[in-house]
Amino acid sequence: MRAAILREYGEPLEIATVPEPDPDPDGAVVAVEACGLCRSDWHAWKGHGEWADDNVPLGQVLGHEPAGEVIAVGEEVDRIGVGDRVVVPFSLGDGTCHNCRSGHGNVCRDGLALGFQPEAPGAFAQQVAVPAADYNLVPLPDGLEPIDAAVLGCRYMTAYHALADRADLSGGDWLAVHGCGGVGLSTIQLADALGARIAAVDPDGRARDRAESVGADTTIDPGASDPVEEIHSITDGGADVSVDALGIAETCRNSVRCLRERGTHAQVGLTTDAERGEVSLPTDWMTRWEITFVGSRGMPPTQYQQLFDLVAASGIDLADLVAREISLENVSDRLAAMTDHETVGVEVITEF
């Protein structure tokens, strides 16, 4: 099968023919019909993560937002069958540990990160193997197309988990979103469906326009005015919840500072080699006003039904976020475009 392989950091991926995977006894193999291209893939491609012992090794098949059809299962699998249409979470739990059994498989201590570890080759390929298939694979509702499911695969479910489970966003709350790339736009669209009021921050006019089109009530250009002051003014005291969807020091601190008293900041974006995983924060101020800082990583597969129900009930059009369909050969160019924030919305591989 064809796959895109990381050979050198920051250099074009190699499109090569590799052996087709076989399922583990408890696993499955999925024929990939669509796979999103995410900023986390860019971090991996650039070789980031050394500071957290988390940089992706050379030789890795990248890609962690797949949807497709099950074409093989191991002898221990009984919930998932050949022919099932599924979405694959990138945070793969073992299905047996305390975290998995309590509904938090996204932080499974023995889990794998799809596309980021040699033990879990990714989905920039025609097929992808998934361990613990009965736990990890999520059947798709009827009518949900693979390209839409790929949008759900990382950014959307990450945004939902951050808002609904980590930050406890409620209808009527003011939400600030710092960074209107794929995960930022997903956050905006979901927050709108949850009944929040939304202020979106991004220096790119195209990104701000797209944010308005998917539900932002107001947008802010941080190059034209101080976003913290703007958000405090717009919200009459600060946001109830704020999300850093980019991961640089400036957006993280702005996200914290734009909150009202007892507000909640959710960190979704990963840092770059400028921050190396460390950002200084106004901790005395946070203590004074009882500011909550939470991290949020992916979403456990047990929560997908809640997300499916929200999408169905609200009439969200996932296709609104898809800016471009690309082929496997285009992936390197589109990763390079992310370096200077030249991408807008979600780009999805549909030709393998």
C-alpha positions as semicolon CSV with decimal commas, in nm:
position;residue;x (nm);y (nm);z (nm)
1;M;0,000;0,000;0,000
2;R;0,102;0,366;-0,040
3;A;0,199;0,573;0,263
4;A;0,365;0,907;0,344
5;I;0,674;0,859;0,562
6;L;0,871;1,110;0,767
7;R;1,235;1,074;0,659
8;E;1,381;1,412;0,763
9;Y;1,229;1,682;0,981
10;G;1,096;1,971;0,778
11;E;1,162;1,795;0,445
12;P;0,906;1,648;0,202
13;L;0,753;1,320;0,315
14;E;0,845;1,014;0,114
15;I;0,554;0,857;-0,071
16;A;0,644;0,489;-0,066
17;T;0,499;0,141;-0,097
18;V;0,492;-0,041;0,237
19;P;0,344;-0,376;0,347
20;E;-0,026;-0,384;0,426
21;P;-0,089;-0,423;0,801
22;D;-0,240;-0,728;0,966
23;P;-0,474;-0,690;1,262
24;D;-0,361;-0,778;1,613
25;P;-0,577;-1,043;1,782
26;D;-0,775;-0,760;1,948
27;G;-0,729;-0,517;1,660
28;A;-0,862;-0,420;1,318
29;V;-0,744;-0,279;0,989
30;V;-0,927;0,017;0,838
31;A;-0,917;0,118;0,471
32;V;-0,868;0,493;0,495
33;E;-1,119;0,696;0,294
34;A;-1,034;1,038;0,438
35;C;-0,777;1,176;0,680
36;G;-0,746;1,529;0,807
37;L;-0,423;1,729;0,799
38;C;-0,367;1,887;1,140
39;R;-0,126;2,129;1,306
40;S;-0,019;1,839;1,528
41;D;0,106;1,673;1,210
42;W;0,303;1,991;1,143
43;H;0,459;1,973;1,490
44;A;0,559;1,612;1,422
45;W;0,694;1,701;1,077
46;K;0,905;1,982;1,227
47;G;1,048;1,751;1,494
48;H;0,895;1,938;1,787
49;G;0,845;1,773;2,124
50;E;1,204;1,694;2,221
51;W;1,151;1,899;2,539
52;A;0,879;1,656;2,649
53;D;1,048;1,340;2,518
54;D;0,767;1,340;2,266
55;N;0,921;1,412;1,928
56;V;0,810;1,177;1,652
57;P;1,087;0,945;1,528
58;L;1,207;0,943;1,171
59;G;1,055;0,663;0,967
60;Q;0,708;0,728;1,109
61;V;0,393;0,716;0,895
62;L;0,211;1,030;1,005
63;G;-0,165;1,099;1,009
64;H;-0,408;1,079;1,299
65;E;-0,754;1,190;1,178
66;P;-0,882;0,895;0,972
67;A;-1,221;0,763;0,883
68;G;-1,293;0,462;0,665
69;E;-1,415;0,105;0,642
70;V;-1,304;-0,194;0,847
71;I;-1,152;-0,456;0,616
72;A;-1,007;-0,705;0,868
73;V;-1,046;-0,787;1,238
74;G;-0,858;-1,008;1,484
75;E;-1,007;-1,323;1,633
76;E;-1,071;-1,153;1,971
77;V;-1,281;-0,870;1,825
78;D;-1,658;-0,906;1,861
79;R;-1,814;-0,556;1,862
80;I;-1,660;-0,432;1,536
81;G;-1,697;-0,621;1,208
82;V;-1,572;-0,612;0,852
83;G;-1,766;-0,355;0,652
84;D;-1,829;-0,121;0,947
85;R;-1,774;0,247;0,872
86;V;-1,571;0,396;1,155
87;V;-1,382;0,696;1,285
88;V;-1,052;0,636;1,463
89;P;-0,956;0,845;1,769
90;F;-0,590;0,946;1,771
91;S;-0,553;0,873;2,144
92;L;-0,577;0,494;2,148
93;G;-0,651;0,335;2,485
94;D;-0,577;-0,023;2,581
95;G;-0,939;-0,057;2,698
96;T;-0,844;-0,226;3,025
97;C;-0,678;0,029;3,256
98;H;-0,849;0,237;3,524
99;N;-0,866;0,544;3,298
100;C;-1,020;0,352;3,009
101;R;-1,271;0,176;3,231
102;S;-1,373;0,504;3,393
103;G;-1,431;0,677;3,058
104;H;-1,097;0,857;3,023
105;G;-0,918;0,648;2,764
106;N;-0,766;0,958;2,607
107;V;-0,520;0,960;2,898
108;C;-0,459;0,583;2,911
109;R;-0,117;0,529;3,068
110;D;-0,044;0,244;2,827
111;G;-0,216;0,412;2,533
112;L;-0,074;0,495;2,194
113;A;-0,087;0,812;1,985
114;L;-0,189;0,723;1,630
115;G;0,064;0,849;1,378
116;F;0,311;0,966;1,641
117;Q;0,467;0,641;1,767
118;P;0,632;0,351;1,583
119;E;0,387;0,113;1,752
120;A;0,097;0,302;1,590
121;P;0,174;0,384;1,224
122;G;-0,056;0,661;1,106
123;A;-0,322;0,717;0,845
124;F;-0,138;0,908;0,574
125;A;-0,175;0,570;0,407
126;Q;-0,427;0,354;0,229
127;Q;-0,476;0,136;0,539
128;V;-0,425;0,181;0,912
129;A;-0,410;-0,079;1,190
130;V;-0,596;-0,005;1,514
131;P;-0,531;-0,193;1,842
132;A;-0,805;-0,271;2,096
133;A;-1,061;-0,226;1,818
134;D;-1,367;-0,297;2,030
135;Y;-1,270;-0,010;2,259
136;N;-1,117;0,240;2,017
137;L;-1,317;0,221;1,694
138;V;-1,635;0,425;1,680
139;P;-1,906;0,327;1,424
140;L;-2,030;0,622;1,222
141;P;-2,395;0,724;1,216
142;D;-2,579;0,668;0,889
143;G;-2,537;0,961;0,653
144;L;-2,208;1,090;0,792
145;E;-1,962;1,099;0,503
146;P;-1,595;0,999;0,547
147;I;-1,470;1,352;0,481
148;D;-1,698;1,486;0,755
149;A;-1,594;1,206;0,989
150;A;-1,228;1,296;0,929
151;V;-1,309;1,647;1,049
152;L;-1,439;1,489;1,370
153;G;-1,127;1,278;1,405
154;C;-0,904;1,513;1,605
155;R;-0,985;1,882;1,604
156;Y;-1,359;1,851;1,643
157;M;-1,359;1,594;1,917
158;T;-1,071;1,775;2,088
159;A;-1,276;2,095;2,083
160;Y;-1,586;1,919;2,216
161;H;-1,397;1,754;2,501
162;A;-1,232;2,086;2,593
163;L;-1,562;2,277;2,600
164;A;-1,808;2,024;2,738
165;D;-1,593;1,817;2,971
166;R;-1,290;2,018;3,075
167;A;-1,421;2,377;3,078
168;D;-1,791;2,304;3,138
169;L;-1,909;2,567;2,890
170;S;-2,277;2,658;2,932
171;G;-2,533;2,832;2,715
172;G;-2,501;3,210;2,746
173;D;-2,136;3,197;2,852
174;W;-1,884;3,417;2,678
175;L;-1,611;3,214;2,510
176;A;-1,287;3,356;2,373
177;V;-1,101;3,152;2,110
178;H;-0,740;3,244;2,038
179;G;-0,639;3,110;1,697
180;C;-0,887;3,030;1,421
181;G;-0,724;2,737;1,250
182;G;-0,888;2,395;1,234
183;V;-0,929;2,337;1,607
184;G;-1,023;2,700;1,670
185;L;-1,295;2,692;1,406
186;S;-1,422;2,361;1,540
187;T;-1,436;2,517;1,886
188;I;-1,635;2,812;1,753
189;Q;-1,884;2,600;1,564
190;L;-1,944;2,369;1,860
191;A;-1,967;2,655;2,110
192;D;-2,227;2,821;1,890
193;A;-2,429;2,497;1,893
194;L;-2,398;2,488;2,273
195;G;-2,545;2,838;2,296
196;A;-2,234;3,034;2,391
197;R;-2,141;3,384;2,279
198;I;-1,805;3,384;2,104
199;A;-1,518;3,627;2,051
200;A;-1,258;3,494;1,808
201;V;-0,901;3,625;1,784
202;D;-0,674;3,583;1,482
203;P;-0,439;3,813;1,287
204;D;-0,550;3,667;0,951
205;G;-0,854;3,835;0,800
206;R;-0,949;3,519;0,610
207;A;-0,949;3,321;0,934
208;R;-1,162;3,586;1,106
209;D;-1,411;3,581;0,818
210;R;-1,433;3,203;0,840
211;A;-1,480;3,227;1,216
212;E;-1,778;3,456;1,166
213;S;-1,921;3,222;0,906
214;V;-1,925;2,929;1,152
215;G;-2,065;3,113;1,453
216;A;-1,838;3,380;1,606
217;D;-2,032;3,680;1,734
218;T;-1,733;3,910;1,705
219;T;-1,375;3,885;1,584
220;I;-1,060;4,064;1,694
221;D;-0,741;4,142;1,504
222;P;-0,460;4,126;1,762
223;G;-0,244;4,334;1,533
224;A;-0,488;4,625;1,549
225;S;-0,581;4,626;1,919
226;D;-0,503;4,453;2,247
227;P;-0,719;4,137;2,243
228;V;-0,730;4,118;2,624
229;E;-0,867;4,470;2,653
230;E;-1,107;4,411;2,363
231;I;-1,248;4,093;2,516
232;H;-1,293;4,253;2,859
233;S;-1,478;4,540;2,692
234;I;-1,696;4,324;2,466
235;T;-1,790;4,083;2,745
236;D;-1,830;4,347;3,018
237;G;-1,568;4,199;3,246
238;G;-1,402;3,909;3,070
239;A;-1,478;3,573;2,912
240;D;-1,620;3,288;3,118
241;V;-1,413;3,036;2,921
242;S;-1,114;3,091;2,694
243;V;-0,932;2,847;2,467
244;D;-0,578;2,875;2,337
245;A;-0,609;2,690;2,008
246;L;-0,264;2,784;1,880
247;G;-0,006;2,714;2,151
248;I;0,234;3,007;2,147
249;A;0,322;3,199;2,463
250;E;0,135;3,512;2,354
251;T;-0,195;3,337;2,287
252;C;-0,171;3,131;2,605
253;R;-0,116;3,435;2,825
254;N;-0,380;3,638;2,640
255;S;-0,626;3,353;2,687
256;V;-0,565;3,349;3,063
257;R;-0,567;3,728;3,099
258;C;-0,893;3,777;2,907
259;L;-1,095;3,581;3,166
260;R;-1,331;3,723;3,424
261;E;-1,299;3,619;3,787
262;R;-1,339;3,239;3,834
263;G;-1,304;3,190;3,460
264;T;-1,156;2,880;3,297
265;H;-0,872;2,862;3,046
266;A;-0,844;2,545;2,834
267;Q;-0,507;2,472;2,674
268;V;-0,552;2,283;2,347
269;G;-0,269;2,410;2,124
270;L;0,076;2,255;2,166
271;T;0,380;2,479;2,198
272;T;0,651;2,529;1,939
273;D;1,029;2,518;1,971
274;A;1,014;2,881;2,085
275;E;0,836;2,782;2,407
276;R;0,964;2,425;2,435
277;G;0,663;2,329;2,645
278;E;0,698;2,609;2,900
279;V;0,494;2,932;2,923
280;S;0,516;3,179;3,212
281;L;0,178;3,275;3,360
282;P;0,045;3,547;3,594
283;T;0,003;3,301;3,879
284;D;-0,053;3,559;4,155
285;W;-0,331;3,718;3,950
286;M;-0,474;3,373;3,876
287;T;-0,475;3,293;4,247
288;R;-0,639;3,625;4,335
289;W;-0,928;3,568;4,094
290;E;-0,949;3,190;4,122
291;I;-0,870;3,130;3,756
292;T;-0,882;2,764;3,647
293;F;-0,623;2,635;3,398
294;V;-0,701;2,297;3,239
295;G;-0,524;2,091;2,977
296;S;-0,729;1,904;2,719
297;R;-0,613;1,620;2,495
298;G;-0,834;1,457;2,235
299;M;-1,148;1,283;2,356
300;P;-1,218;0,931;2,485
301;P;-1,411;0,714;2,237
302;T;-1,686;0,667;2,495
303;Q;-1,793;1,031;2,443
304;Y;-1,841;1,017;2,066
305;Q;-2,214;0,949;2,089
306;Q;-2,263;1,277;2,276
307;L;-2,081;1,458;1,996
308;F;-2,280;1,277;1,726
309;D;-2,602;1,370;1,906
310;L;-2,504;1,738;1,923
311;V;-2,411;1,747;1,554
312;A;-2,743;1,586;1,460
313;A;-2,957;1,800;1,692
314;S;-2,796;2,130;1,601
315;G;-2,775;2,074;1,226
316;I;-2,403;2,157;1,223
317;D;-2,261;2,127;0,873
318;L;-1,914;1,980;0,918
319;A;-1,836;2,053;0,553
320;D;-1,832;2,425;0,642
321;L;-1,490;2,370;0,798
322;V;-1,336;2,188;0,500
323;A;-1,127;2,435;0,304
324;R;-0,952;2,195;0,070
325;E;-0,941;1,830;-0,038
326;I;-0,592;1,709;-0,120
327;S;-0,403;1,400;-0,230
328;L;-0,125;1,214;-0,050
329;E;0,125;1,385;-0,281
330;N;0,006;1,729;-0,163
331;V;0,067;1,666;0,206
332;S;0,426;1,795;0,221
333;D;0,338;2,124;0,050
334;R;0,042;2,178;0,281
335;L;0,254;2,105;0,590
336;A;0,504;2,363;0,469
337;A;0,220;2,613;0,425
338;M;0,136;2,577;0,794
339;T;0,477;2,714;0,890
340;D;0,369;3,066;0,796
341;H;0,002;3,009;0,887
342;E;-0,098;3,007;0,519
343;T;-0,369;2,744;0,562
344;V;-0,729;2,832;0,644
345;G;-0,986;2,588;0,782
346;V;-0,948;2,210;0,765
347;E;-0,770;2,031;0,482
348;V;-0,853;1,664;0,424
349;I;-0,674;1,395;0,225
350;T;-0,924;1,213;0,006
351;E;-0,693;1,069;-0,261
352;F;-0,448;0,801;-0,149
